[in-house]
Amino acid sequence: MNKIRIIARIDVKNEFVIKGIHLEGLRKVGNPNLMACNYYDNGIDEIIFMDAVAAYYDRNSLSDLIKESCKNVFIPITVGGGIRNIDDIKNSLKSGADKVAINTKAVTNPNFISEASEIFGSQCIVSSIEAKFIDDGKWEVYIDNGREPTGKDVLDWAKHVEELGAGEIMLTSIDKEGTKKGFDINLNKIVAQSVSIPIIASGGMGKSTDAVELLKNADIDAIATASVLHYKIETIKEIKNTLLEHNIKVRK
C-alpha cells in the first residue's frame, strides 16, 4: 500500500469556509486562508478548495484566495467548482493551484477532460464525482454541488473519466457527506476496484477510525476530511497516528 494522503477539504462560499450535511444547509465555520495555513502548519498533505456556489454563477471565484494561500502554504492545492473551460484551468494554475477538480462540465461535455489532460497533463486533472445511492450496488452521478441528478451510473462514469484522461478521482458520497457517520465503504470499494487511477474518498469522516475502517476494506489512496478538522474533533497528528497504529502508512 502506498502512503495514504490526508487532505483537508475546504468548501468556500463568499470568502467563508462553509460546511453542511449532504451538501446542503451550509453554515459558516471560518476563514479559508487561516484554516489552510493552520492545516499546513500541522502537517496536512494536501488541500482542496471547492467553490460551493460556483454552480450559480458558472465560474470559479477562488483565484484571489489561492494566490493568498500560496504565500504561506507549500503543499499541493486543488481547486474545484465552476471549472468550465481551458481559461478557468489556466487561471487556477496561474494563481498557484497544482490541480483542478472538474464535475459539472465533465458530465455535460466529457471531451473537456480529454482536452484538459492533453494540454495540462493528466496529473493536473481531478474528476470530482458526487455520488448518491439509488439501489443495491448502484449510485447516481450528481452535478451542481450535489443538486442535480444526471442519470449516469457512478461506476460507468468513473471508468469513463479514466479513459478520457483524468489522473485522479475525488469520490464524494452525498449520502454520507457532513454526517460524521463514516465513509460509504461499498461505494469506495467498488469504484477503486474498477479503475487504476488514485481515488480520494470524501464524505462521512467523523473520527480517525472511520478512515481505518475504509482503508482496511477499500484500496483508497487519499482521505479528504472537513468536519473532523473544522470542528477540531481530532488533529491531523492524531489522525495520522491512529492510521499508523493500525499499520497503515501515512506521509509525515
Secondary structure, 3 states (H helix, E strand, C coil): CCCEEEEEEEEEECCEEEEEECCEEEEEEECHHHHHHHHHHCCCCEEEEEECCHHHHCCCCCHHHHHHHCCCCCCCEEEECCCCCHHHHHHHHHHCCCEEEECHHHHHCCHHHHHHHHHHCHHHEEEEEEEEEEECCEEEEEECCCCEEEEEEHHHHHHHHHHHCCCEEEEEECCCCCCCCCCCHHHHHHHHHHCCCCEEEECCCCCHHHHHHHHHHCCCCEEEECHHHHCCCCCHHHHHHHHHHCCCCECC
